Amino acid sequence: MLWEHEVVGSNPIVPTTFLKLMHFKDVVLDSMAYALPDEVWTSAMIEDALSPLYQRLHLPYGRLAEMTGIQERRHWSSHTLPSTAAIEAGERLLQQNAIDRTTIDTLIHASVCRNRLEPATAAYVHQGLKLSEKTQIFDLSNACLGVLNAVIVGASMIEAGTARSVLIVSGENGRSLLDNTIHTLNQDTTLTRKTLKPYFANLTIGSGAVALLLRSAKDVAAPKPLLLGGVVRTDSSANTLCEGHSSASGLAMQTQATALLEAGIRLSSSAWQDFKNELGWSENTPQHIITHQVGYQHQKRIYDALHLDIAKDFSTFPKCGNTGSVALPLSLCQAQEAHRIRNCENVLLLGIGSGLSTAMLGILWQE
């Protein structure tokens, strides 16, 4: 029930208190895994590939890495399907943690990239992972926020008792976006320094895949990271600031980067105040902060705006670039892998996706 009620005389039941649906009590992050492509694209390699553009417009080499802090990113071939990448990450999770595949109640594929419009990419992942016919499957898409949204949906299902284990996967392959952008920038001789700016974000994109398993705390024997809850906020007036589409030649995207950053900071600042009120946190509460990975300037601006200590940050963008919905959970995976997070520490997840939406989640790390 969404409401607590009271009866006043003969009046009908009226709502008095709205229950906070973004508070979780019974959901743990059981396990995580990730997969990265072997092929490395350095920022210098991309600039070399753009030499016709750089020479025509007299652009300084080295600016791509200098402006973003991204030294390299990884890519599969343009023919690698999102499901193939997601299956690789999912298979690692299942095998490394000896998960019984028949216990997976729900599978959610949550990336920007999808195999096709129909059927759901989750159908291909389900087949590749050899999950049970009793497993519910569906896609959930919300730009770079997809995985965090899937965590919220999956956690809500577990809290409601409609699932006990939810496997979330995402496979992002931005190779065709990079290839198409390089081709367009080199071939379009009408572009100027000003008009090429909407393409700049495309050059920061990387590829990768993640898998996360949520379970009911009742079903785990050892302590696991506990989801506490959080907030989601939306500013749809910014829905034209980053738009992508697919075509016969592959992926395409244009981004008004400065306007998107400013809108994201405004929305995140508002959400952060609500998050602190919801969970009773302050700027000092989290020992670790994992954000969506865009680049150095974005990281610095968001930490400054929210008055958070950037020393608590764990970033992957210097080596992986912006991997879309994979970026934040990949960083969480690698922070755990590096033993950065210790038992009983609080972790803040701060995600954002074009459209514009943000989600903030708190985790009490247990192990």
N, C-alpha and C positions, 0 to 999 in steps of 0.2 A: 504494500500500500504506500502511496506517495504522501498521504496526509495522516496526521493524528487529528482526531475529531473530538468534539464535545457537543452535547445536546443542551440547548438553552430553552427551558420551558417546553412549549409545544413546537418551537421552531425546528426546521429540518437541520440535519447535521451540517455544521459549518466547519471549514478548515481553520485550524489555529496555528499549527506549526508545520513548516515544510521540512521533511527529513532530508538530510544532506546525502545525496546519492553518490557523491564522489568520495565517500569515506569507506575504505575497505578494511575488513577484519579477518578474512579467511582466505586470502589469496597470496601465494608465494611465487617468486620467480625461481622455478625449479632448476632450470639449466639454460644455457645459451651456447651458440656456436656461430661461426662466420666462415665465409669463403671469399678469397680475393683472387683476381686474375693474376697470371704470371707476367703478362706484358706490361711494362712500365713506360709511361709517357712523361718525360720531364717537361717542365715549363720551357726549357731551352729548346727541346725538340719541337714543341708546338710552334714556337716563334720561328724556328728554322723552316717549318712547313709553311709558314705564313710570310716567307721572305718576299714574294711579289708585292703583297700589301705593305709590308714594313718599308720596303724600298720606295714604293710609290708615294707613301705618306710621310716618309722620313721619321718613322717611329723608332724610339730607342729600344734596343734589345735589352732584356733583363727586367723590363717593367712588369711583366706578368707575375713573376715570382715576388718582385719587390712590393707590388701593390696588394697582393693577396696572402703572401706567406706560404703559398703552395709551391713546393719544389717539384712534386711529381704526383701523378695519379695513375691508376691501373685500369686496364680495359681488356675485356674479352673481344673476340672477333665480333663484327657487326651482326653475324648470323647466329650468335649464341642467344637462345631464347631466355626470357626472364624465368620461366619455369625450370630450365636446366640449372641456372644459378641457384635458385631457391631450393631445388632438390639437393644440390651439393651441400648447402648449409644445413638443411634439415636432416640429411643422412648422417652428417657428422654429429649432430646433436643426439640423434637416436642411438648411434653406435657408441659414442664416447660415454654415454650415461646409461647404457644398457636398458633403454626404455622399451617396454612392451608396447608394440604398435597397436595392439587391440585396445589399449586403454585410452587412446586419443579420441576424445569425444567430438572435438571441433577443430577444423583446420581453416585458418584465415590467411589468404595471400594479400599482402598490404602494400605492394610497391606502386610507384608511378608507372613503371613499365609493365605491360601485359602482353601475352602472346597474341591476342586478338580480341575483338569485341565480344565474341561468343564462341565457345562456352567460357566460363570463368577459368582464369589461369589456375585457380586452386584445383580444378579437375585434373590437370596435367600433373600437378605436384602430388596430388592424392595417389594417382596411379604410380608415379615414379617412386614414392615412398612406401608403396604397398600397404596402405592403411586399410582399416576395416570398412566394410560397406555400411556399417552403422555410424561412421564418422560424418558429421555435418560439415559441409564445405561452402565457402563463399569468398568472394573478393571484397576488399574494403580499400577504397582509394581516396586519399585526401592530400595529394602532392607529397611534400617531404614529411608531412605529419602522419602519414598512413599507419606506420608501425605503432606509434604512441596511441593513436585512436583505436587500433586493434587491441592494444593492451587494455584500454579502458573498457571496450566492448567485452573482451574475453573475461576480464575480472568481474564485470557486472553479471555475466552469465554464471560464473562460479558462485558469486554471492547469492544469486537468485536460485541456485540449485538446479539450473538447466544444463550445466556441464560441470565436470570435475577436473578435466584437463583440456587445455586449449593450446594448440600449437600454432604459432604465428611465424610466417615466413615472408621474406621479401627478397626479390632478385632484381637488381637494377643494372641495366647495361646501357651506358650512355655513349657507346662507341660510335653509333651512326650519327648521333647529335654532333660529336666532335668532327667526324669526317665531313658531314654536310656543312658545318660552320666554316671549316677551313676552305672547302671548295667555294662556298658563297663569297667569303671575304676576298679570296684571290681572284675570282672571276668578275665580281661586280665592280667595275671601274668608276662607278658614280659615287661610291662610298667616300665619306670624308671622316676626319677624326671624330666629328660629332655624331654622324649617323651610324658609325660602327659600334657605338657604345651599347646599344641593346643586345649585341651579340657577345659582349665580353664575358658575361656569366657562363656562357656555354663552354668557354675554354677552361673553366675551373671544375667541370664535371668529371667524376670518376665512376667506376663500376665496382660492385660488390654485392654480397648476399649475407643475410643473417637469418637465424632461427631462434625463437624464444619459446620456452614451454612454461605456461602458467598452470598451477595446480592448486587444489584445495589444500590448505595447511593440514587438514585432517588426514590427508593421504601420504604425507611425507614423514619419514622416521627421524631424519636429522633436521636441525634448524636450517632454514633457507631464507633468503632476502624477502622481507614482508612488505607488500604494497600497502601504503598508508592511505593514499587518496590524492586528490589534487583539484585543479580547476581547468576548464576549457573556456576560451573566449574567441569571438569572431568579429572581424571587421570586413564585411563583404563589399564595402565601398572601394576597397583596394583590389578588387578581383581582376582588374585589367593590367596590373603592374608586372605580372609575370605570366605569360601565356605560352603553352606548348601544344604541339599537335604532331600527328604522324601523317606521312604521305607515302607515295610510292617509292620515293628516294630515301625514306627513313624519318628520323626525328628532327623537329625544328622547334626553336624556342626564342622568344625575345623578352628581355627583362629591363624594366626601368629601375636599375639597381639602387640608385640614390633614394628615389621616392619609396621603393619597397623597404629599404632599410629604415627610413624614418617612420613609416607606418608600422613596421614591425616593432620598433622600439616603443612607440606609443602604446600599442596593444599589449606588449609584454609588461610594460610598467604598470598598466592598469591591472593585468592579470596577477602580477606579483603581489600587489597589495591585497587582492582577494585571496590569493593562496596563503599568505601569512595569516590572515584572519581565519581561514578555514581550518588550517592545521595547527595554528598556534605557534608557527615558526617565526623567527626573525632572520635578519641577514647573517647572523652568526651561527644559526642552527646547523646548516649543512656542512659536513666536513669535506664533501666532494660535490662538484657540480659538473654535469655532463650536458652540453648544449648541442643543438644542431650545428653541423660543421660547414661553414661557408668560406671563412677566411679570417685573417688576422684582424683587419679593421672592424669587421662585424663583431667578432668576439670582444674586442676591447670596448666598443660602443655599448654593447648590451650589459657588460659587467659594470661599466661606469654608470649607466642609466639606472640600474637596479641596486647600486651601491653594494655589489658583491665583490668578494676578494678573488681576483683572477688567479691567484696562486692555488686556489682550490680546483682550478679547471684541469680537465684532461682532454687534450685535443688530438685528433687524427688527421686534420685537414692538410698539414704539411706534407704527408706522404700518401694520402688517399684522395685529397680533394673533396669536393661536395658529392657524396654518393646518394643524394636524395633521401628517401625514407630509411635507407640503411645507415646513414651517417651517425645518428645519435646512438642507436643500439650497438653499432660496430665499436664506437668509442667506449661504451659501457663494457662490452666484451673484452676489449683490450686493456681497459683499466683493471678489470678483474684478473686478467692474464698476467699483468705486470705486478700484481699484489699491492695495488695502490689503495684498495679499500679494505678496511679491517672490520672485525666483528663489532657490532653495536654502533656503527657509525651511520649517520644520516646522509643520504644521497639525494640531490635534487636533479631531476630530469627536466630540461627546458627545451621544448620542441616548438618549431614554427614551420608553417607551410604556406605557400602562396595561395591567395584566395580571399582573405588572409585569415589564418587561424593559428592559435597557439594553444599548447597544452603543457601544464606543469604537473609533475607527479613527484611525490615523496616516497622514498624507500628507506626502511630500517634494515640495514645490512646484517644478516645473521648467517653464521656458518659454523 
